[in-house]
Amino acid sequence: MADVQAKRVQPGIIDAEMAGRAVRRIKDYLMRYPEQTTILVAGEHGDEGPLILPREAVSLLAFILAQAAEGRGVTVIPSHAELTTQQAADMLNVSRPYLIKLLETGEIPFRLIGKHRRITYEDLQEYKRRDDVKRRTAADQLAALGQELGI
């Protein structure tokens, strides 16, 4: 993603076996010390003080390593990141013209930079949540109707 402050790790870049060992150790530690809000990471050489990390950052690292252990790639995108219309369309798996229709009808908030539309990642995710609820509701209604009709 060109304009977005994102970090992408392609599948297979991280050694899966090493990632698997690391994620197991991290998860074991987090389970043993659930009350810890910060995690101290000692250096290999011991000549410096430990690195202090927030628990949530360590949990995110564990998630990334778990995906790598499965051979999957990972992209980390800040929630405030702004996407182009093409990037947003790709994330929704829709065409760019369809996405623009969603923007113009007010389904997804956006802002203009010159004549270019930008959508925040947060707003895009909120739209996806609302759309998922609509789809589930429609599917439930169809299933109920099918049961009433004996189909």
NORLIN-V875504 format. One record per helix or strand of 2 or more residues. SS is the DSSP state (H for helix, E for strand). FROM is the first residue (numbers start at 0). LEN is the number of residues. If there is no record, write none. Layout:
SS/FROM/LEN ; SS/FROM/LEN
This chain:
E/5/4 ; H/15/17 ; E/37/4 ; E/50/4 ; H/54/15 ; E/73/4 ; E/81/2 ; H/84/8 ; H/95/9 ; E/110/3 ; E/115/5 ; H/120/28
